[in-house]
Amino acid sequence: MTDMISQLEAIIADRKANPKPSSYTNALLDQGIQAVAQKVGEEAVEVVIAALSQSRERQIDELADLFYHTLVLMAHQNISLDEVRAVLQQRHQPKQE
């Protein structure tokens, strides 16, 4: 899955650098941070609703949407997966006493 997430990050970065008029990613990015952040919030709520009352397949669809929109938000804010990975790695290092 990480490979697909990295590929998706690259596609979104390419859309940001080389906009395409018919691109949904560009439409989101063009709307600005308010719209992008709102979309991530909407998708997060949909993930919760799916987890509580919908099918496994619907949960997976909603999680995929949340991953994608989070990557768009990250691209808008110039945050890379590597930066997020570094934080996660740091959090999971054994604590030295």
Backbone as a chain_set.jsonl record, in Angstrom:
{"seq": "MTDMISQLEAIIADRKANPKPSSYTNALLDQGIQAVAQKVGEEAVEVVIAALSQSRERQIDELADLFYHTLVLMAHQNISLDEVRAVLQQRHQPKQE", "coords": {"N": [[0.823, -1.199, 0.0], [1.968, 1.191, 0.697], [3.524, 1.81, -1.532], [1.543, 2.515, -3.415], [0.424, 4.711, -2.139], [2.61, 6.436, -2.145], [2.893, 6.716, -4.911], [0.488, 7.994, -5.492], [0.896, 10.345, -4.064], [2.933, 11.427, -5.656], [1.564, 11.787, -8.089], [-0.329, 13.721, -7.331], [1.418, 15.799, -6.645], [2.491, 16.295, -9.163], [0.209, 17.213, -10.499], [-0.153, 19.568, -9.09], [2.139, 20.984, -9.817], [1.911, 20.967, -12.588], [-0.773, 21.897, -13.696], [-3.931, 20.54, -14.769], [-6.745, 21.242, -16.646], [-9.112, 19.648, -16.395], [-8.789, 18.231, -14.094], [-9.668, 16.812, -11.02], [-8.134, 16.986, -8.736], [-6.721, 19.383, -9.203], [-8.885, 21.132, -9.224], [-9.661, 21.004, -6.544], [-7.286, 21.96, -5.27], [-7.189, 24.534, -6.338], [-9.287, 25.755, -5.04], [-8.371, 26.437, -2.566], [-7.055, 26.48, 0.846], [-9.117, 26.424, 2.782], [-11.283, 25.05, 1.561], [-10.041, 22.629, 0.887], [-9.249, 21.628, 3.406], [-11.785, 21.445, 4.588], [-12.9, 19.449, 3.003], [-11.324, 17.252, 3.744], [-12.164, 17.013, 6.386], [-14.897, 16.377, 5.972], [-14.617, 13.901, 4.717], [-13.419, 12.452, 6.785], [-15.499, 12.359, 8.654], [-17.289, 10.822, 7.172], [-15.891, 8.416, 7.141], [-16.084, 7.684, 9.836], [-18.887, 7.401, 10.1], [-19.314, 5.308, 8.301], [-17.86, 3.313, 9.597], [-19.425, 2.897, 11.835], [-21.952, 2.165, 10.908], [-22.13, 1.064, 8.348], [-21.283, -1.04, 5.496], [-18.361, -3.162, 5.239], [-17.07, -2.818, 2.781], [-17.928, -0.264, 2.111], [-16.677, 1.177, 4.132], [-14.001, 0.813, 3.401], [-13.97, 2.153, 0.921], [-14.511, 4.768, 1.825], [-12.299, 5.214, 3.482], [-10.273, 5.17, 1.552], [-10.962, 7.504, 0.158], [-10.488, 9.373, 2.204], [-7.704, 9.079, 2.597], [-6.751, 9.95, 0.071], [-7.722, 12.659, -0.02], [-6.414, 13.675, 2.198], [-3.788, 13.528, 1.307], [-3.931, 15.451, -0.724], [-4.361, 17.717, 0.831], [-1.929, 17.721, 2.231], [-0.17, 18.182, 0.076], [-1.001, 20.735, -0.67], [-0.123, 22.135, 1.522], [2.557, 21.77, 1.359], [3.701, 19.515, 2.61], [5.377, 16.519, 3.011], [5.103, 12.927, 2.508], [7.372, 11.709, 3.507], [8.088, 13.413, 5.594], [5.99, 12.985, 7.368], [6.306, 10.255, 7.81], [8.783, 10.333, 9.141], [8.102, 11.539, 11.578], [6.353, 9.591, 12.592], [8.142, 7.448, 12.823], [9.886, 8.485, 14.746], [8.169, 8.668, 16.929], [7.835, 6.018, 17.516], [10.187, 5.0, 18.362], [12.214, 3.145, 20.593], [12.07, 4.12, 23.983], [14.651, 5.722, 25.679], [16.129, 5.236, 28.813]], "CA": [[0.0, 0.0, 0.0], [2.827, 2.37, 0.73], [3.892, 2.163, -2.898], [0.419, 3.216, -4.043], [0.309, 6.021, -1.482], [3.713, 7.252, -2.686], [2.545, 7.025, -6.299], [-0.573, 8.986, -5.447], [1.541, 11.594, -3.665], [3.638, 11.929, -6.836], [0.56, 12.259, -9.054], [-0.869, 14.978, -6.811], [2.483, 16.804, -6.791], [2.564, 16.63, -10.586], [-0.953, 18.062, -10.807], [0.104, 20.884, -8.49], [3.174, 21.64, -10.629], [1.476, 21.01, -13.984], [-2.228, 21.792, -13.624], [-4.736, 20.093, -15.901], [-8.074, 21.852, -16.467], [-10.173, 18.707, -16.045], [-8.342, 17.455, -12.942], [-10.34, 17.01, -9.74], [-7.092, 17.43, -7.809], [-6.505, 20.813, -9.433], [-10.078, 21.859, -8.782], [-9.545, 21.121, -5.087], [-6.167, 22.847, -4.924], [-7.539, 25.895, -6.736], [-10.264, 26.308, -4.1], [-7.671, 26.949, -1.402], [-6.924, 25.678, 2.061], [-10.41, 26.249, 3.465], [-12.045, 23.999, 0.883], [-9.308, 21.362, 0.988], [-9.375, 21.174, 4.788], [-13.179, 21.058, 4.793], [-13.108, 18.162, 2.337], [-10.716, 16.23, 4.601], [-13.082, 16.844, 7.503], [-16.077, 15.651, 5.491], [-14.243, 12.5, 4.488], [-13.201, 11.832, 8.092], [-16.832, 12.076, 9.203], [-17.837, 9.701, 6.408], [-15.203, 7.21, 7.625], [-16.687, 7.343, 11.124], [-20.247, 6.916, 9.839], [-19.195, 3.981, 7.682], [-17.4, 2.368, 10.618], [-20.492, 2.643, 12.802], [-23.249, 1.686, 10.43], [-22.169, 0.649, 6.945], [-20.559, -2.266, 5.155], [-16.897, -3.151, 5.182], [-16.702, -2.265, 1.486], [-18.138, 1.188, 2.192], [-15.597, 1.688, 4.978], [-12.779, 0.837, 2.59], [-14.125, 3.269, -0.023], [-14.385, 6.042, 2.54], [-10.899, 5.346, 3.896], [-9.507, 5.554, 0.362], [-11.24, 8.924, -0.064], [-9.795, 10.145, 3.237], [-6.265, 9.053, 2.277], [-6.533, 10.831, -1.082], [-7.927, 14.066, 0.324], [-5.329, 14.042, 3.109], [-2.609, 13.774, 0.467], [-4.137, 16.744, -1.381], [-4.099, 18.723, 1.869], [-0.484, 17.742, 2.447], [0.453, 18.841, -1.077], [-1.329, 22.158, -0.576], [0.678, 22.703, 2.617], [3.953, 21.389, 1.118], [4.105, 18.503, 3.587], [5.613, 15.269, 2.298], [4.961, 11.666, 3.228], [8.612, 11.461, 4.243], [8.029, 14.164, 6.851], [5.05, 12.287, 8.251], [6.977, 9.003, 8.185], [9.826, 10.645, 10.126], [7.44, 11.755, 12.871], [5.877, 8.291, 13.056], [9.311, 6.677, 13.256], [10.368, 9.066, 15.997], [7.218, 8.307, 17.986], [7.881, 4.589, 17.803], [11.527, 4.609, 18.796], [12.243, 2.737, 22.018], [12.462, 5.214, 24.871], [15.881, 5.472, 26.455], [15.982, 5.688, 30.2]], "C": [[0.86, 1.253, 0.0], [3.248, 2.784, -0.669], [2.783, 2.951, -3.584], [0.25, 4.601, -3.434], [1.407, 6.953, -2.007], [3.442, 7.642, -4.132], [1.472, 8.106, -6.356], [-0.014, 10.344, -5.026], [2.246, 12.229, -4.868], [2.668, 12.47, -7.891], [-0.009, 13.602, -8.616], [0.157, 16.097, -6.936], [2.615, 17.243, -8.25], [1.393, 17.52, -10.996], [-0.756, 19.475, -10.257], [1.097, 21.664, -9.348], [2.742, 21.858, -12.072], [-0.039, 20.854, -14.047], [-2.871, 21.33, -14.932], [-6.157, 20.592, -15.658], [-9.163, 20.893, -15.99], [-9.861, 17.898, -14.778], [-9.11, 17.821, -11.673], [-9.346, 17.517, -8.697], [-6.836, 18.92, -7.976], [-7.701, 21.642, -9.006], [-10.048, 22.048, -7.27], [-8.467, 22.124, -4.693], [-6.497, 24.306, -5.233], [-8.526, 26.556, -5.775], [-9.62, 26.827, -2.816], [-7.79, 26.066, -0.17], [-8.255, 25.434, 2.758], [-11.184, 25.078, 2.863], [-11.366, 22.641, 1.015], [-9.452, 20.8, 2.401], [-10.799, 20.72, 5.092], [-13.449, 19.7, 4.181], [-12.503, 17.032, 3.156], [-11.63, 15.961, 5.795], [-14.323, 16.059, 7.116], [-15.767, 14.171, 5.307], [-14.004, 11.774, 5.803], [-14.528, 11.466, 8.748], [-17.451, 10.882, 8.481], [-17.185, 8.375, 6.807], [-15.835, 6.752, 8.937], [-18.088, 6.765, 10.924], [-20.202, 5.511, 9.248], [-18.769, 2.936, 8.712], [-18.529, 1.973, 11.566], [-21.723, 1.966, 12.215], [-23.286, 1.173, 8.992], [-21.291, -0.57, 6.72], [-19.049, -2.062, 5.174], [-16.419, -2.5, 3.877], [-16.85, -0.741, 1.489], [-17.063, 1.834, 3.051], [-14.309, 1.823, 4.175], [-12.833, 1.977, 1.582], [-13.909, 4.61, 0.661], [-12.954, 6.27, 3.038], [-10.017, 5.752, 2.723], [-9.712, 7.037, 0.054], [-10.499, 9.794, 0.944], [-8.291, 10.192, 2.975], [-5.967, 10.038, 1.145], [-6.644, 12.305, -0.686], [-6.883, 14.562, 1.329], [-4.057, 14.327, 2.323], [-2.734, 15.099, -0.29], [-3.866, 17.869, -0.387], [-2.601, 18.851, 2.129], [0.233, 18.459, 1.309], [0.21, 20.343, -1.024], [-0.427, 22.846, 0.446], [2.169, 22.385, 2.477], [4.513, 20.482, 2.219], [4.249, 17.18, 2.838], [5.327, 14.048, 3.171], [6.206, 11.362, 4.038], [8.633, 12.204, 5.572], [7.107, 13.485, 7.855], [5.669, 10.978, 8.718], [8.022, 9.244, 9.271], [9.225, 10.855, 11.515], [6.958, 10.421, 13.441], [7.035, 7.42, 13.542], [9.83, 7.18, 14.598], [9.452, 8.668, 17.159], [7.33, 6.851, 18.402], [9.284, 4.083, 18.1], [11.445, 4.137, 20.253], [12.738, 3.904, 22.868], [13.695, 4.811, 25.662], [15.712, 6.025, 27.845], [17.32, 5.936, 30.827]], "O": [[0.515, 2.255, -0.626], [3.322, 3.976, -0.967], [3.053, 3.945, -4.258], [-0.037, 5.561, -4.148], [1.151, 8.126, -2.278], [3.728, 8.769, -4.536], [1.546, 9.022, -7.175], [-0.408, 11.375, -5.571], [2.16, 13.441, -5.068], [2.934, 13.5, -8.51], [-0.154, 14.515, -9.429], [-0.193, 17.222, -7.294], [2.827, 18.422, -8.533], [1.57, 18.473, -11.755], [-1.148, 20.455, -10.889], [0.919, 22.86, -9.581], [3.16, 22.826, -12.708], [-0.535, 19.789, -14.414], [-2.428, 21.672, -16.028], [-6.71, 20.384, -14.578], [-10.053, 21.304, -15.246], [-10.603, 16.977, -14.437], [-9.191, 18.992, -11.3], [-9.678, 18.372, -7.877], [-6.743, 19.644, -6.985], [-7.537, 22.743, -8.48], [-10.372, 23.125, -6.77], [-8.705, 23.023, -3.886], [-6.127, 25.205, -4.477], [-8.594, 27.783, -5.704], [-10.248, 27.572, -2.063], [-8.509, 25.067, -0.146], [-8.489, 24.341, 3.274], [-11.681, 24.217, 3.59], [-12.029, 21.626, 1.228], [-9.747, 19.616, 2.567], [-10.997, 19.718, 5.779], [-14.154, 18.882, 4.772], [-13.099, 15.96, 3.258], [-11.843, 14.808, 6.169], [-14.753, 15.172, 7.852], [-16.552, 13.304, 5.692], [-14.349, 10.599, 5.928], [-14.663, 10.39, 9.329], [-18.07, 10.027, 9.114], [-17.842, 7.335, 6.813], [-16.09, 5.562, 9.123], [-18.428, 5.744, 11.522], [-20.966, 4.634, 9.651], [-19.262, 1.808, 8.7], [-18.576, 0.839, 12.043], [-22.454, 1.275, 12.924], [-24.362, 0.878, 8.471], [-20.641, -1.065, 7.641], [-18.548, -0.939, 5.13], [-15.468, -1.719, 3.883], [-16.013, -0.022, 0.943], [-16.587, 2.924, 2.734], [-13.615, 2.836, 4.267], [-11.847, 2.693, 1.405], [-13.211, 5.48, 0.14], [-12.46, 7.397, 3.014], [-9.118, 6.579, 2.875], [-8.759, 7.746, -0.27], [-9.944, 10.833, 0.583], [-7.673, 11.247, 3.119], [-5.051, 10.853, 1.244], [-5.754, 13.1, -0.988], [-6.511, 15.735, 1.311], [-3.329, 15.267, 2.641], [-1.737, 15.795, -0.476], [-3.216, 18.859, -0.725], [-2.074, 19.958, 2.233], [1.141, 19.254, 1.549], [1.113, 21.133, -1.302], [-0.019, 23.992, 0.258], [2.956, 22.693, 3.372], [5.638, 20.66, 2.688], [3.342, 16.772, 2.112], [5.313, 14.128, 4.399], [6.113, 10.816, 5.138], [9.139, 11.684, 6.566], [7.41, 13.419, 9.046], [5.567, 10.628, 9.893], [8.138, 8.457, 10.211], [9.783, 10.396, 12.512], [7.132, 10.15, 14.629], [6.916, 6.735, 14.558], [10.171, 6.389, 15.477], [9.931, 8.367, 18.252], [6.959, 6.492, 19.519], [9.533, 2.878, 18.09], [10.68, 4.688, 21.045], [13.701, 4.585, 22.513], [13.772, 3.722, 26.23], [15.218, 7.136, 28.036], [17.393, 6.322, 31.994]]}, "num_chains": 1, "name": "protein.A"}
